[in-house]
Amino acid sequence: TFLACSAVVLLYSAHCDAFSAPHASLLALRPSRGSVAKCSALVPRFSKADAKQLAFFGSRKQGASLAAAEDGAAEVAVGSNDAKLAKLSGSIGRATWLSWWAQVILSVVSTVTLFFANAVKGAGQGNILTNGIFLAGIGLALSFVNVFWTWGYSSMGRNLADSADKSKALTNLKRSIKVGVVVALSGMLITLFGAEQIVGTLVGKSMSGFLVMGQGTAQAAAMQLQALDILVVQANTNTLLSHWASLVNSLYISSQVPRD
């Protein structure tokens, strides 16, 4: 019995020694209070003022980066707007060139035809206030006004691409387009009134020609329908077409100009 008890005590003591050795090594690795204090002394401590200053510099750096991004986006937008305005300037130049030449040709032909018919008919043509010649002349004068106004679009288109103040150049162009449309519509209206008088005069001559047919007087010849009367109609029609070319050009440029 004594030997058995001694063996149990020896086994228990050996078991305790086997488990106590790892714990002892772990306890040896545990840092002491002094070493912890030394390490904590090495860690920098920030006050509230330091924290605010760091936050200020961080927000300032972030604001600078945002400002740089906005400046880059603004530069890209300006470059895009310049490209659009250059394209608009080219469109205005091409449309103005075609419209200007069409108006010049039609207006010159109308002027020559109208003056020729007026000079040949002389005093036998009657009152110019009632036969449509006066209104046709006013419409022709407004046609030449449209010619010069259309030429102004070309210079405005060039200034639009070269001007430093793009907004002011666009505003001037829009105002010029409005005036051009008003002049073209006014010229078309007056020319149409002249066409009504001319056609009415021709109808009256065609109806009264049968009554004076066979009479050899100058008055009878003036009351008959002549080829020169058709030239007056042709001149007035050319003037109307010239106003139409000016109006189409103004409306086209207005459709190309950006609203903003």
C-alpha positions, 0 to 999 in steps of 0.5 A: 500500500505504501509503495502504491501511494508513493507511485501515485504521488510521483506521477502526480508531481511529474504531471504538474511539472510538465504543465507548469513549464509552458506557463512559466515560459509564457509568464517570462515573455509577458512584458513588465510594467516598466517596459510598457511605460517606456513604450507608451512614452515613445508614442507621440501625444497630440493635443486638441489644437494639433488635431484641429491644425491637422484637420485644417491642413487635410481639408485645405489639401482636399479643397486644393485638389477639388479646385484643380479638378474644377479648373481642369473641367473648366478648361475642357469646357472652354476648349469644347465651346471654342471648337463649337464656335469655330464650327458655327463661324464656318457654317455662317460663312458658307451660308452667307456666301451662297445667299449673298451671291443669290441676292446680288444676281437677282437684285441686279437683274431685277434692277436692269429689267425694271429700269429698262421697262420703265425707260422704254414705256416712258410716259405711256405706262401711266401712274407709277403709284397705281400700276405697281412700279413704285412698290416694286421699286421700294421692294428692290431697294430693300433687297439691296439693304438685305444684300448689305445686311447679309454681308454683315453676317460674314464679318460677324461670323469671323468676329465670333471665332476671334473675339475675346468676349464670346457672349457679347459677340453672340448677343450682337449676332442674335440682334443682327439676325432679328433685324435681318428677318424683319427687313426681309419680311418687310421687303417680301410684303411690299413686293407682294403688294406690288405684284398685286398691283402689277397683275391687276394692271395687266388684267385691266389691259388684257380686258380693255385691249379688245375695246381699243383694238384696231385704233392706231392712237398712242392711247390705244397702244398704251392700253394694250398688253405688251411684252414689257409688262411681262418684264415688270412681272419678271423683275418683281418676281426676282426681287421677291426671290431675293428677299426669300434667299435673305430670309432663309439665310437668317433663319438658318443662322438663327437655328445654328446659334446656341440658345445659351 
